[in-house]
Amino acid sequence: MPVTNKPSVTTHQVGATVFFILNGFPKQAVVEQTFSEVQDADNNNTGEQVDSYYLKGYSEKFYNSQLATSKANLKTLFNNLVDAMP
Amino acid sequence: MPLTNKPAVTKFQVGQTRTYIKERRAITAVITKIESQVNDPFNDSNGKQINTYYFANEPSPIPEADVFATSNLALKKLKGGYILDLSGTDFGANDMSNVDLSGCNLSNCDFSAVTGLAFMNVSGSNLTDATMHDDYDTKAEFMNEVGSGAFDDDTIWTDGTKITL
């Protein structure tokens, strides 16, 4: 059976401001382009989607796990990463 | 304003068998990966989505414009016109279920006595002035009977308008 209804809407949209940490500093930038890849590598008809983002002023590719929708959410994201340390 | 609800669902899905054109050859294979790129080049909050398809045993990415639901539709693109002129054909009391008539000129054809139309594919076909069975002689009845995927925006209905309008 084929996958259905993919790709799903990305978490962050083109034109939205996102918050992230780069080289130890908090930053914010606008999403310039999103890139979604859909595959079904495990052949279970679910379809795996990987979203990546290009931000204005940055050449790096960013992933959902690196980006937050607000300063407060970035703090939460950072705290969760610290809390997850062994 | 940021875009909303992007990317949209792609026309074709991973796992479907579809036909693509490469170097003027029509090749049928399974879609293994789809890439969707979204940006807003005109900054008008509408956004532009570019979909690219990867097929089994095909290393090159294929743009959506070169991917087709049926091999007939790929051949129609290569030919630059309907692949078969069946205009005026009387299909009699035949069961036309599952018959692929996509990409064909079916104008003035007679489907009034057919015993079935389920999944008869008329994507990209021209049904202008065709006579339909009484049970399927409106756009809604016909589309419901043949089912989604068996017609598209390029299907011309009996009245000469797009079937999807």
gemmi code that builds the backbone of each chain (N, CA, C; Angstrom):
import gemmi

chains = {
    "A": [
        ("MET", (0.845, -1.199, 0.000), (0.000, 0.000, 0.000), (0.881, 1.249, 0.000)),
        ("PRO", (0.482, 2.238, -0.780), (1.257, 3.481, -0.774), (1.026, 4.274, 0.512)),
        ("VAL", (1.940, 5.165, 0.748), (1.788, 6.146, 1.826), (0.646, 7.087, 1.429)),
        ("THR", (-0.029, 7.689, 2.408), (-1.104, 8.636, 2.088), (-0.898, 9.959, 2.816)),
        ("ASN", (-1.401, 11.005, 2.176), (-1.474, 12.348, 2.778), (-0.149, 12.901, 3.278)),
        ("LYS", (0.912, 12.665, 2.534), (2.210, 13.239, 2.871), (2.631, 14.220, 1.786)),
        ("PRO", (3.467, 15.181, 2.098), (4.050, 15.463, 3.411), (3.072, 16.160, 4.338)),
        ("SER", (3.303, 16.006, 5.629), (2.532, 16.758, 6.612), (3.065, 18.187, 6.663)),
        ("VAL", (2.258, 19.069, 7.196), (2.657, 20.477, 7.352), (3.867, 20.552, 8.293)),
        ("THR", (4.834, 21.366, 7.928), (6.030, 21.484, 8.773), (5.732, 22.266, 10.054)),
        ("THR", (6.509, 22.002, 11.074), (6.322, 22.681, 12.363), (6.509, 24.185, 12.208)),
        ("HIS", (7.540, 24.572, 11.487), (7.822, 25.991, 11.258), (7.542, 26.315, 9.795)),
        ("GLN", (6.967, 27.459, 9.560), (6.566, 27.866, 8.214), (7.489, 28.948, 7.657)),
        ("VAL", (7.599, 29.005, 6.342), (8.372, 30.065, 5.688), (7.827, 31.428, 6.136)),
        ("GLY", (8.731, 32.304, 6.566), (8.327, 33.629, 7.034), (8.205, 33.732, 8.543)),
        ("ALA", (8.204, 32.583, 9.229), (8.091, 32.599, 10.692), (9.457, 32.858, 11.320)),
        ("THR", (9.452, 33.468, 12.489), (10.692, 33.677, 13.232), (10.922, 32.498, 14.161)),
        ("VAL", (12.125, 31.976, 14.130), (12.466, 30.841, 14.987), (13.664, 31.198, 15.860)),
        ("PHE", (13.816, 30.492, 16.965), (14.855, 30.760, 17.955), (15.700, 29.508, 18.110)),
        ("PHE", (17.012, 29.721, 18.230), (17.909, 28.564, 18.283), (19.219, 28.971, 18.949)),
        ("ILE", (20.024, 27.988, 19.251), (21.344, 28.251, 19.825), (22.389, 27.835, 18.808)),
        ("LEU", (23.311, 28.748, 18.525), (24.365, 28.461, 17.558), (25.694, 28.909, 18.141)),
        ("ASN", (26.619, 28.013, 18.169), (27.948, 28.295, 18.732), (27.857, 28.875, 20.142)),
        ("GLY", (26.916, 28.393, 20.886), (26.790, 28.797, 22.291), (25.994, 30.066, 22.517)),
        ("PHE", (25.478, 30.654, 21.474), (24.718, 31.906, 21.631), (23.280, 31.738, 21.134)),
        ("PRO", (22.338, 32.329, 21.867), (20.953, 32.297, 21.379), (20.787, 33.235, 20.186)),
        ("LYS", (20.073, 32.762, 19.201), (19.865, 33.550, 17.969), (18.404, 33.485, 17.566)),
        ("GLN", (18.019, 34.404, 16.711), (16.707, 34.307, 16.085), (16.833, 34.658, 14.611)),
        ("ALA", (16.023, 34.040, 13.804), (16.069, 34.288, 12.363), (14.727, 33.878, 11.748)),
        ("VAL", (14.557, 34.317, 10.516), (13.306, 34.024, 9.795), (13.526, 32.819, 8.874)),
        ("VAL", (12.561, 31.937, 8.843), (12.628, 30.763, 7.954), (12.475, 31.235, 6.510)),
        ("GLU", (13.453, 30.863, 5.687), (13.442, 31.289, 4.289), (12.944, 30.167, 3.372)),
        ("GLN", (13.233, 28.928, 3.763), (12.846, 27.799, 2.921), (12.702, 26.546, 3.781)),
        ("THR", (11.710, 25.760, 3.487), (11.597, 24.461, 4.158), (11.821, 23.361, 3.138)),
        ("PHE", (12.271, 22.238, 3.641), (12.599, 21.116, 2.757), (12.116, 19.844, 3.454)),
        ("SER", (11.173, 19.155, 2.842), (10.594, 17.954, 3.450), (10.897, 16.744, 2.583)),
        ("GLU", (11.414, 15.709, 3.213), (11.689, 14.451, 2.503), (10.784, 13.368, 3.065)),
        ("VAL", (10.084, 12.671, 2.189), (9.214, 11.575, 2.614), (9.713, 10.276, 1.991)),
        ("GLN", (9.908, 9.274, 2.835), (10.281, 7.938, 2.369), (9.477, 6.922, 3.166)),
        ("ASP", (9.598, 5.679, 2.796), (8.957, 4.609, 3.561), (9.974, 3.486, 3.680)),
        ("ALA", (11.085, 3.811, 4.338), (12.225, 2.897, 4.375), (11.873, 1.569, 5.029)),
        ("ASP", (11.008, 1.601, 6.045), (10.649, 0.343, 6.706), (9.415, -0.302, 6.078)),
        ("ASN", (8.956, 0.301, 4.979), (7.903, -0.317, 4.157), (6.645, -0.666, 4.957)),
        ("ASN", (6.258, 0.220, 5.871), (5.060, -0.031, 6.686), (3.903, 0.887, 6.302)),
        ("ASN", (4.068, 1.569, 5.170), (3.027, 2.456, 4.619), (2.785, 3.706, 5.447)),
        ("THR", (3.591, 3.918, 6.475), (3.404, 5.106, 7.307), (4.123, 6.298, 6.688)),
        ("GLY", (5.328, 6.059, 6.231), (6.102, 7.133, 5.606), (6.811, 7.985, 6.633)),
        ("GLU", (8.124, 8.016, 6.523), (8.911, 8.837, 7.435), (9.164, 10.179, 6.777)),
        ("GLN", (8.941, 11.238, 7.515), (9.150, 12.593, 6.982), (10.249, 13.286, 7.780)),
        ("VAL", (11.229, 13.808, 7.077), (12.291, 14.594, 7.711), (12.199, 16.016, 7.172)),
        ("ASP", (12.017, 16.970, 8.073), (11.931, 18.375, 7.672), (13.223, 19.091, 8.026)),
        ("SER", (13.694, 19.904, 7.129), (14.844, 20.753, 7.437), (14.533, 22.176, 6.980)),
        ("TYR", (15.310, 23.109, 7.521), (14.975, 24.523, 7.336), (16.218, 25.314, 6.949)),
        ("TYR", (16.027, 26.273, 6.080), (17.075, 27.246, 5.767), (16.593, 28.601, 6.284)),
        ("LEU", (17.501, 29.278, 7.024), (17.134, 30.531, 7.691), (17.851, 31.706, 7.048)),
        ("LYS", (17.200, 32.851, 7.023), (17.807, 34.051, 6.434), (19.085, 34.393, 7.189)),
        ("GLY", (20.182, 34.556, 6.435), (21.447, 34.948, 7.053), (22.303, 33.785, 7.493)),
        ("TYR", (21.828, 32.569, 7.295), (22.594, 31.395, 7.717), (22.673, 30.386, 6.565)),
        ("SER", (23.838, 29.789, 6.418), (23.998, 28.797, 5.356), (23.734, 27.379, 5.862)),
        ("GLU", (23.713, 27.222, 7.194), (23.500, 25.885, 7.753), (22.070, 25.406, 7.543)),
        ("LYS", (21.936, 24.114, 7.531), (20.601, 23.504, 7.521), (20.220, 23.208, 8.970)),
        ("PHE", (18.989, 23.529, 9.343), (18.510, 23.287, 10.711), (17.386, 22.263, 10.689)),
        ("TYR", (17.266, 21.559, 11.819), (16.203, 20.551, 11.956), (15.233, 20.956, 13.058)),
        ("ASN", (14.083, 20.321, 13.080), (13.062, 20.635, 14.082), (13.624, 20.637, 15.499)),
        ("SER", (14.487, 19.663, 15.779), (14.995, 19.502, 17.141), (15.858, 20.676, 17.585)),
        ("GLN", (16.284, 21.524, 16.656), (17.150, 22.657, 16.990), (16.380, 23.961, 17.128)),
        ("LEU", (15.133, 23.979, 16.709), (14.419, 25.250, 16.584), (13.253, 25.353, 17.563)),
        ("ALA", (13.038, 26.570, 18.062), (11.914, 26.843, 18.958), (11.100, 27.996, 18.382)),
        ("THR", (9.848, 28.056, 18.788), (8.947, 29.079, 18.238), (8.992, 30.391, 19.013)),
        ("SER", (9.660, 30.389, 20.195), (9.727, 31.606, 21.014), (10.954, 31.521, 21.924)),
        ("LYS", (11.289, 32.635, 22.540), (12.397, 32.621, 23.503), (12.093, 31.656, 24.644)),
        ("ALA", (10.868, 31.714, 25.121), (10.484, 30.841, 26.239), (10.623, 29.374, 25.849)),
        ("ASN", (10.208, 29.059, 24.623), (10.313, 27.662, 24.173), (11.767, 27.258, 23.964)),
        ("LEU", (12.600, 28.219, 23.597), (14.027, 27.918, 23.445), (14.634, 27.587, 24.809)),
        ("LYS", (14.230, 28.336, 25.835), (14.709, 28.035, 27.192), (14.287, 26.615, 27.589)),
        ("THR", (13.053, 26.289, 27.302), (12.557, 24.945, 27.630), (13.349, 23.885, 26.874)),
        ("LEU", (13.575, 24.158, 25.584), (14.335, 23.226, 24.753), (15.728, 23.018, 25.336)),
        ("PHE", (16.364, 24.136, 25.734), (17.724, 24.069, 26.297), (17.697, 23.314, 27.624)),
        ("ASN", (16.734, 23.654, 28.478), (16.642, 22.978, 29.778), (16.434, 21.483, 29.618)),
        ("ASN", (15.595, 21.114, 28.645), (15.343, 19.688, 28.416), (16.614, 18.974, 27.975)),
        ("LEU", (17.407, 19.672, 27.153), (18.667, 19.074, 26.700), (19.615, 18.878, 27.878)),
        ("VAL", (19.681, 19.889, 28.760), (20.557, 19.791, 29.936), (20.075, 18.672, 30.856)),
        ("ASP", (18.751, 18.628, 31.060), (18.193, 17.604, 31.948), (18.424, 16.193, 31.416)),
        ("ALA", (18.551, 16.095, 30.108), (18.734, 14.767, 29.504), (20.178, 14.287, 29.588)),
        ("MET", (21.061, 15.177, 30.082), (22.476, 14.772, 30.192), (22.613, 13.654, 31.222)),
        ("PRO", (23.502, 12.707, 30.968), (23.688, 11.607, 31.933), (24.321, 12.098, 33.244)),
    ],
    "B": [
        ("MET", (3.725, 38.261, 6.681), (3.021, 37.139, 7.312), (3.670, 35.816, 6.889)),
        ("PRO", (3.867, 34.940, 7.855), (4.392, 33.625, 7.479), (3.381, 32.848, 6.634)),
        ("LEU", (3.883, 31.881, 5.892), (2.983, 30.981, 5.163), (2.223, 30.113, 6.171)),
        ("THR", (1.181, 29.495, 5.692), (0.434, 28.569, 6.554), (0.179, 27.257, 5.816)),
        ("ASN", (0.139, 26.196, 6.584), (-0.254, 24.863, 6.090), (0.562, 24.372, 4.901)),
        ("LYS", (1.864, 24.642, 4.942), (2.749, 24.133, 3.887), (3.713, 23.111, 4.501)),
        ("PRO", (4.180, 22.165, 3.720), (3.835, 21.892, 2.322), (2.467, 21.225, 2.193)),
        ("ALA", (1.871, 21.409, 1.015), (0.628, 20.710, 0.714), (0.948, 19.253, 0.379)),
        ("VAL", (-0.047, 18.408, 0.532), (0.106, 16.995, 0.172), (0.460, 16.900, -1.307)),
        ("THR", (1.418, 16.057, -1.626), (1.874, 15.957, -3.015), (0.863, 15.186, -3.877)),
        ("LYS", (0.928, 15.446, -5.160), (0.001, 14.816, -6.120), (0.133, 13.293, -6.103)),
        ("PHE", (1.354, 12.812, -5.996), (1.609, 11.377, -5.942), (2.289, 11.049, -4.618)),
        ("GLN", (2.203, 9.797, -4.213), (2.686, 9.396, -2.904), (3.741, 8.296, -3.010)),
        ("VAL", (4.591, 8.226, -2.002), (5.595, 7.158, -1.931), (4.873, 5.807, -1.930)),
        ("GLY", (5.379, 4.885, -2.726), (4.789, 3.547, -2.807), (3.867, 3.370, -4.007)),
        ("GLN", (3.446, 4.478, -4.628), (2.595, 4.361, -5.813), (3.454, 4.027, -7.041)),
        ("THR", (2.870, 3.282, -7.949), (3.517, 3.018, -9.233), (3.027, 4.072, -10.221)),
        ("ARG", (3.949, 4.806, -10.774), (3.596, 5.893, -11.683), (4.563, 5.905, -12.874)),
        ("THR", (4.201, 6.654, -13.897), (5.025, 6.716, -15.102), (5.688, 8.082, -15.195)),
        ("TYR", (6.979, 8.077, -15.480), (7.684, 9.348, -15.648), (8.367, 9.374, -17.014)),
        ("ILE", (8.659, 10.595, -17.438), (9.342, 10.769, -18.722), (10.775, 11.207, -18.455)),
        ("LYS", (11.684, 10.468, -19.058), (13.095, 10.853, -18.978), (13.716, 10.636, -20.344)),
        ("GLU", (14.350, 11.664, -20.838), (14.992, 11.611, -22.156), (14.019, 11.060, -23.213)),
        ("ARG", (12.801, 11.575, -23.184), (11.724, 11.242, -24.118), (11.356, 9.762, -24.111)),
        ("ARG", (11.578, 9.114, -22.965), (11.111, 7.738, -22.781), (10.150, 7.731, -21.605)),
        ("ALA", (9.076, 6.954, -21.715), (8.125, 6.792, -20.611), (8.497, 5.538, -19.834)),
        ("ILE", (8.729, 5.710, -18.538), (9.188, 4.598, -17.696), (8.242, 4.480, -16.501)),
        ("THR", (7.800, 3.274, -16.208), (6.883, 3.050, -15.083), (7.637, 2.378, -13.945)),
        ("ALA", (7.513, 2.961, -12.747), (8.233, 2.421, -11.588), (7.568, 2.918, -10.308)),
        ("VAL", (8.038, 2.382, -9.193), (7.489, 2.750, -7.883), (8.215, 3.992, -7.346)),
        ("ILE", (7.443, 4.920, -6.796), (8.020, 6.122, -6.170), (8.616, 5.717, -4.823)),
        ("THR", (9.889, 6.043, -4.632), (10.568, 5.661, -3.386), (10.808, 6.832, -2.451)),
        ("LYS", (10.846, 8.036, -2.989), (11.089, 9.210, -2.126), (10.522, 10.451, -2.802)),
        ("ILE", (10.002, 11.354, -1.983), (9.509, 12.635, -2.499), (10.144, 13.761, -1.690)),
        ("GLU", (10.596, 14.774, -2.378), (11.117, 15.971, -1.724), (10.215, 17.160, -2.054)),
        ("SER", (9.857, 17.920, -1.037), (9.031, 19.115, -1.232), (9.767, 20.317, -0.664)),
        ("GLN", (10.000, 21.275, -1.539), (10.720, 22.491, -1.142), (9.727, 23.645, -1.165)),
        ("VAL", (9.676, 24.408, -0.078), (8.738, 25.529, 0.015), (9.512, 26.813, 0.278)),
        ("ASN", (9.221, 27.834, -0.497), (9.748, 29.163, -0.203), (8.702, 30.200, -0.619)),
        ("ASP", (9.055, 31.462, -0.493), (8.088, 32.534, -0.788), (8.815, 33.609, -1.591)),
        ("PRO", (9.186, 33.285, -2.838), (10.070, 34.167, -3.612), (9.489, 35.553, -3.862)),
        ("PHE", (8.168, 35.662, -3.905), (7.547, 36.961, -4.180), (7.059, 37.635, -2.904)),
        ("ASN", (7.355, 36.997, -1.777), (7.013, 37.566, -0.470), (5.539, 37.980, -0.412)),
        ("ASP", (4.691, 37.148, -0.996), (3.269, 37.491, -1.025), (2.442, 36.572, -0.136)),
        ("SER", (3.158, 35.811, 0.665), (2.516, 34.886, 1.622), (1.735, 33.759, 0.953)),
        ("ASN", (1.915, 33.619, -0.357), (1.286, 32.471, -1.033), (2.202, 31.254, -1.015)),
        ("GLY", (3.488, 31.538, -1.202), (4.450, 30.453, -1.190), (4.501, 29.688, -2.490)),
        ("LYS", (5.626, 29.062, -2.713), (5.835, 28.257, -3.912), (6.349, 26.903, -3.449)),
        ("GLN", (5.733, 25.842, -3.923), (6.138, 24.495, -3.535), (6.628, 23.742, -4.755)),
        ("ILE", (7.817, 23.202, -4.655), (8.382, 22.405, -5.748), (8.530, 20.964, -5.262)),
        ("ASN", (7.869, 20.055, -5.968), (7.928, 18.639, -5.589), (8.803, 17.873, -6.567)),
        ("THR", (9.655, 17.035, -6.017), (10.564, 16.234, -6.830), (10.419, 14.772, -6.407)),
        ("TYR", (10.431, 13.891, -7.389), (10.177, 12.473, -7.122), (11.405, 11.627, -7.442)),
        ("TYR", (11.594, 10.588, -6.630), (12.625, 9.593, -6.890), (11.941, 8.245, -7.109)),
        ("PHE", (12.416, 7.515, -8.100), (11.821, 6.222, -8.454), (12.825, 5.095, -8.233)),
        ("ALA", (12.296, 3.894, -8.049), (13.149, 2.712, -7.906), (14.016, 2.549, -9.149)),
        ("ASN", (15.290, 2.278, -8.926), (16.259, 2.050, -10.005), (16.451, 3.263, -10.908)),
        ("GLU", (16.135, 4.451, -10.379), (16.330, 5.684, -11.151), (17.093, 6.671, -10.263)),
        ("PRO", (18.354, 6.903, -10.572), (19.146, 7.768, -9.696), (18.804, 9.258, -9.801)),
        ("SER", (18.225, 9.672, -10.921), (17.972, 11.106, -11.113), (16.647, 11.521, -10.491)),
        ("PRO", (16.609, 12.722, -9.906), (15.317, 13.246, -9.447), (14.449, 13.616, -10.643)),
        ("ILE", (13.138, 13.413, -10.506), (12.197, 13.700, -11.596), (11.234, 14.794, -11.135)),
        ("PRO", (11.145, 15.907, -11.868), (10.203, 16.965, -11.476), (8.757, 16.513, -11.650)),
        ("GLU", (7.866, 17.109, -10.860), (6.457, 16.679, -10.879), (5.833, 16.789, -12.271)),
        ("ALA", (6.272, 17.772, -13.050), (5.703, 17.970, -14.390), (5.962, 16.786, -15.304)),
        ("ASP", (6.922, 15.943, -14.951), (7.251, 14.789, -15.783), (6.769, 13.477, -15.179)),
        ("VAL", (5.892, 13.556, -14.193), (5.339, 12.353, -13.561), (3.839, 12.294, -13.865)),
        ("PHE", (3.352, 11.097, -14.206), (1.972, 10.956, -14.669), (1.285, 9.784, -13.969)),
        ("ALA", (-0.038, 9.920, -13.835), (-0.818, 8.899, -13.140), (-0.885, 7.605, -13.932)),
        ("THR", (-0.866, 7.705, -15.242), (-0.931, 6.496, -16.080), (0.099, 6.616, -17.202)),
        ("SER", (0.436, 5.486, -17.780), (1.386, 5.512, -18.902), (0.745, 6.214, -20.101)),
        ("ASN", (-0.588, 6.078, -20.240), (-1.278, 6.776, -21.334), (-1.039, 8.283, -21.264)),
        ("LEU", (-1.112, 8.832, -20.042), (-0.949, 10.288, -19.896), (0.485, 10.711, -20.211)),
        ("ALA", (1.453, 9.851, -19.894), (2.838, 10.158, -20.260), (2.993, 10.151, -21.783)),
        ("LEU", (2.359, 9.173, -22.416), (2.429, 9.092, -23.883), (1.730, 10.288, -24.531)),
        ("LYS", (0.630, 10.738, -23.901), (-0.072, 11.926, -24.417), (0.851, 13.135, -24.401)),
        ("LYS", (1.622, 13.268, -23.311), (2.561, 14.385, -23.213), (3.639, 14.267, -24.302)),
        ("LEU", (4.157, 13.061, -24.500), (5.195, 12.864, -25.518), (4.660, 13.131, -26.927)),
        ("LYS", (3.409, 12.692, -27.142), (2.818, 12.849, -28.477), (2.381, 14.286, -28.734)),
        ("GLY", (1.975, 14.959, -27.638), (1.472, 16.317, -27.795), (0.003, 16.352, -28.172)),
        ("GLY", (-0.711, 15.278, -27.917), (-2.143, 15.213, -28.222), (-2.707, 13.901, -27.707)),
        ("TYR", (-4.014, 13.719, -27.881), (-4.639, 12.477, -27.413), (-3.965, 11.273, -28.058)),
        ("ILE", (-3.747, 10.226, -27.268), (-2.986, 9.090, -27.804), (-3.818, 8.238, -28.749)),
        ("LEU", (-5.143, 8.236, -28.550), (-6.020, 7.479, -29.443), (-7.253, 8.308, -29.750)),
        ("ASP", (-7.684, 8.288, -30.998), (-8.931, 8.962, -31.366), (-10.033, 7.905, -31.460)),
        ("LEU", (-10.794, 7.806, -30.374), (-11.892, 6.834, -30.324), (-13.228, 7.528, -30.520)),
        ("SER", (-13.188, 8.741, -31.026), (-14.426, 9.523, -31.130), (-15.481, 8.771, -31.938)),
        ("GLY", (-16.712, 8.819, -31.424), (-17.816, 8.183, -32.131), (-17.989, 6.708, -31.835)),
        ("THR", (-17.128, 6.134, -31.010), (-17.230, 4.693, -30.729), (-18.456, 4.383, -29.874)),
        ("ASP", (-19.176, 3.339, -30.246), (-20.300, 2.850, -29.442), (-19.778, 1.684, -28.600)),
        ("PHE", (-19.703, 1.884, -27.291), (-19.146, 0.851, -26.421), (-20.170, -0.222, -26.070)),
        ("GLY", (-21.384, -0.103, -26.595), (-22.388, -1.147, -26.478), (-22.686, -1.554, -25.046)),
        ("ALA", (-23.015, -2.838, -24.888), (-23.379, -3.351, -23.559), (-22.175, -4.006, -22.892)),
        ("ASN", (-21.044, -3.353, -23.008), (-19.818, -3.901, -22.419), (-19.611, -3.374, -21.004)),
        ("ASP", (-18.930, -4.180, -20.214), (-18.539, -3.734, -18.882), (-17.216, -2.982, -19.026)),
        ("MET", (-17.262, -1.679, -18.824), (-16.073, -0.841, -19.006), (-15.300, -0.643, -17.699)),
        ("SER", (-15.689, -1.375, -16.675), (-15.010, -1.247, -15.383), (-13.518, -1.542, -15.533)),
        ("ASN", (-12.708, -0.697, -14.883), (-11.254, -0.861, -14.846), (-10.559, -0.671, -16.201)),
        ("VAL", (-11.286, -0.217, -17.206), (-10.655, 0.004, -18.513), (-9.932, 1.351, -18.489)),
        ("ASP", (-8.707, 1.357, -18.978), (-7.918, 2.584, -18.986), (-8.106, 3.320, -20.320)),
        ("LEU", (-8.913, 4.376, -20.290), (-9.134, 5.212, -21.480), (-8.505, 6.587, -21.270)),
        ("SER", (-7.555, 6.660, -20.352), (-6.935, 7.962, -20.080), (-6.172, 8.449, -21.304)),
        ("GLY", (-6.193, 9.758, -21.500), (-5.445, 10.371, -22.593), (-6.056, 10.150, -23.963)),
        ("CYS", (-7.327, 9.712, -24.017), (-7.961, 9.411, -25.306), (-9.010, 10.459, -25.685)),
        ("ASN", (-9.253, 10.585, -26.973), (-10.352, 11.416, -27.454), (-11.610, 10.551, -27.506)),
        ("LEU", (-12.538, 10.805, -26.584), (-13.766, 10.010, -26.474), (-14.986, 10.833, -26.872)),
        ("SER", (-14.764, 11.893, -27.630), (-15.895, 12.752, -27.993), (-16.895, 11.973, -28.848)),
        ("ASN", (-18.177, 12.251, -28.623), (-19.279, 11.603, -29.343), (-19.362, 10.090, -29.134)),
        ("CYS", (-18.645, 9.572, -28.135), (-18.755, 8.129, -27.866), (-20.080, 7.836, -27.184)),
        ("ASP", (-20.512, 6.574, -27.284), (-21.789, 6.165, -26.697), (-21.530, 5.180, -25.556)),
        ("PHE", (-21.777, 5.656, -24.336), (-21.633, 4.806, -23.157), (-23.008, 4.475, -22.571)),
        ("SER", (-24.073, 4.723, -23.337), (-25.420, 4.648, -22.758), (-25.840, 3.235, -22.360)),
        ("ALA", (-25.239, 2.221, -22.971), (-25.690, 0.854, -22.678), (-24.658, 0.061, -21.872)),
        ("VAL", (-23.560, 0.694, -21.466), (-22.512, -0.073, -20.773), (-23.052, -0.625, -19.457)),
        ("THR", (-22.490, -1.745, -19.026), (-23.001, -2.402, -17.814), (-22.196, -2.031, -16.575)),
        ("GLY", (-21.096, -1.314, -16.757), (-20.299, -0.889, -15.606), (-19.270, 0.142, -16.010)),
        ("LEU", (-18.978, 1.057, -15.069), (-17.983, 2.111, -15.333), (-16.993, 2.263, -14.178)),
        ("ALA", (-17.116, 1.432, -13.163), (-16.285, 1.619, -11.971), (-14.803, 1.578, -12.331)),
        ("PHE", (-14.094, 2.594, -11.905), (-12.638, 2.715, -12.128), (-12.244, 2.800, -13.601)),
        ("MET", (-13.204, 3.086, -14.476), (-12.825, 3.368, -15.867), (-12.062, 4.689, -15.857)),
        ("ASN", (-10.820, 4.650, -16.313), (-9.968, 5.828, -16.171), (-10.104, 6.756, -17.381)),
        ("VAL", (-10.578, 7.966, -17.135), (-10.713, 8.961, -18.209), (-9.875, 10.217, -17.890)),
        ("SER", (-8.813, 10.035, -17.104), (-7.931, 11.169, -16.815), (-7.374, 11.704, -18.127)),
        ("GLY", (-7.421, 13.013, -18.289), (-6.860, 13.634, -19.477), (-7.596, 13.313, -20.762)),
        ("SER", (-8.823, 12.795, -20.648), (-9.591, 12.433, -21.849), (-10.657, 13.478, -22.165)),
        ("ASN", (-11.164, 13.388, -23.387), (-12.170, 14.345, -23.842), (-13.490, 13.618, -24.117)),
        ("LEU", (-14.491, 13.905, -23.289), (-15.802, 13.249, -23.406), (-16.852, 14.166, -24.045)),
        ("THR", (-16.410, 15.202, -24.720), (-17.365, 16.158, -25.297), (-18.403, 15.454, -26.173)),
        ("ASP", (-19.671, 15.746, -25.883), (-20.813, 15.208, -26.634), (-20.947, 13.688, -26.568)),
        ("ALA", (-20.242, 13.063, -25.621), (-20.447, 11.624, -25.421), (-21.816, 11.413, -24.772)),
        ("THR", (-22.414, 10.270, -25.061), (-23.708, 9.929, -24.454), (-23.452, 8.979, -23.298)),
        ("MET", (-23.923, 9.386, -22.119), (-23.666, 8.594, -20.926), (-24.878, 7.753, -20.533)),
        ("HIS", (-24.627, 6.699, -19.809), (-25.688, 5.887, -19.213), (-26.519, 6.786, -18.299)),
        ("ASP", (-27.822, 6.545, -18.276), (-28.732, 7.391, -17.486), (-28.300, 7.512, -16.023)),
        ("ASP", (-27.704, 6.459, -15.496), (-27.322, 6.476, -14.074), (-26.092, 7.332, -13.800)),
        ("TYR", (-25.347, 7.681, -14.856), (-24.074, 8.404, -14.659), (-23.971, 9.587, -15.616)),
        ("ASP", (-25.081, 10.260, -15.856), (-25.043, 11.309, -16.869), (-24.884, 12.721, -16.304)),
        ("THR", (-24.537, 12.809, -15.029), (-24.124, 14.107, -14.496), (-22.681, 13.964, -14.045)),
        ("LYS", (-21.997, 15.108, -13.923), (-20.598, 15.068, -13.484), (-20.467, 14.345, -12.145)),
        ("ALA", (-21.348, 14.702, -11.212), (-21.263, 14.132, -9.862), (-21.478, 12.624, -9.885)),
        ("GLU", (-22.492, 12.181, -10.612), (-22.773, 10.739, -10.688), (-21.609, 9.999, -11.336)),
        ("PHE", (-21.087, 10.585, -12.397), (-19.998, 9.931, -13.125), (-18.737, 9.842, -12.261)),
        ("MET", (-18.381, 10.975, -11.637), (-17.157, 10.996, -10.817), (-17.281, 10.034, -9.648)),
        ("ASN", (-18.485, 9.955, -9.078), (-18.715, 9.034, -7.967), (-18.575, 7.587, -8.426)),
        ("GLU", (-19.019, 7.308, -9.629), (-18.982, 5.930, -10.117), (-17.565, 5.496, -10.499)),
        ("VAL", (-16.844, 6.347, -11.233), (-15.494, 5.927, -11.654), (-14.505, 6.026, -10.492)),
        ("GLY", (-14.767, 6.924, -9.559), (-13.919, 7.028, -8.378), (-12.761, 7.989, -8.549)),
        ("SER", (-12.249, 8.484, -7.414), (-11.136, 9.434, -7.471), (-9.912, 8.740, -8.048)),
        ("GLY", (-9.164, 9.485, -8.809), (-7.994, 8.920, -9.474), (-8.310, 8.451, -10.886)),
        ("ALA", (-9.605, 8.348, -11.222), (-9.989, 7.902, -12.562), (-10.367, 9.090, -13.452)),
        ("PHE", (-10.227, 10.292, -12.922), (-10.426, 11.521, -13.700), (-9.489, 12.572, -13.119)),
        ("ASP", (-9.266, 13.637, -13.857), (-8.418, 14.703, -13.318), (-8.867, 16.053, -13.887)),
        ("ASP", (-8.104, 17.085, -13.593), (-8.478, 18.433, -14.041), (-8.470, 18.563, -15.561)),
        ("ASP", (-7.824, 17.639, -16.244), (-7.760, 17.704, -17.706), (-8.855, 16.876, -18.386)),
        ("THR", (-9.704, 16.240, -17.597), (-10.821, 15.493, -18.191), (-11.902, 16.478, -18.634)),
        ("ILE", (-12.287, 16.367, -19.897), (-13.335, 17.242, -20.436), (-14.654, 16.478, -20.407)),
        ("TRP", (-15.661, 17.063, -19.755), (-16.971, 16.424, -19.613), (-17.769, 16.584, -20.908)),
        ("THR", (-18.917, 15.948, -20.948), (-19.746, 15.898, -22.159), (-20.169, 17.286, -22.657)),
        ("ASP", (-20.237, 18.239, -21.718), (-20.651, 19.600, -22.123), (-19.474, 20.474, -22.550)),
        ("GLY", (-18.299, 19.895, -22.614), (-17.134, 20.638, -23.078), (-16.389, 21.385, -21.987)),
        ("THR", (-16.867, 21.283, -20.742), (-16.160, 21.937, -19.634), (-15.330, 20.912, -18.870)),
        ("LYS", (-14.405, 21.432, -18.049), (-13.609, 20.520, -17.230), (-14.517, 19.776, -16.267)),
        ("ILE", (-14.285, 18.487, -16.092), (-15.171, 17.703, -15.243), (-15.084, 18.163, -13.792)),
        ("THR", (-13.962, 18.741, -13.411), (-13.779, 19.139, -12.005), (-14.309, 20.533, -11.719)),
        ("LEU", (-14.845, 21.216, -12.714), (-15.384, 22.546, -12.450), (-16.862, 22.477, -12.073)),
    ],
}
model = gemmi.Model(1)
for chain_id, residues in chains.items():
    chain = gemmi.Chain(chain_id)
    for i, (resn, *xyz) in enumerate(residues, 1):
        res = gemmi.Residue()
        res.name, res.seqid = resn, gemmi.SeqId(i, " ")
        for name, pos in zip(("N", "CA", "C"), xyz):
            atom = gemmi.Atom()
            atom.name, atom.element = name, gemmi.Element(name[0])
            atom.pos, atom.b_iso = gemmi.Position(*pos), 0.0
            res.add_atom(atom)
        chain.add_residue(res)
    model.add_chain(chain)
structure = gemmi.Structure()
structure.add_model(model)
structure.setup_entities()
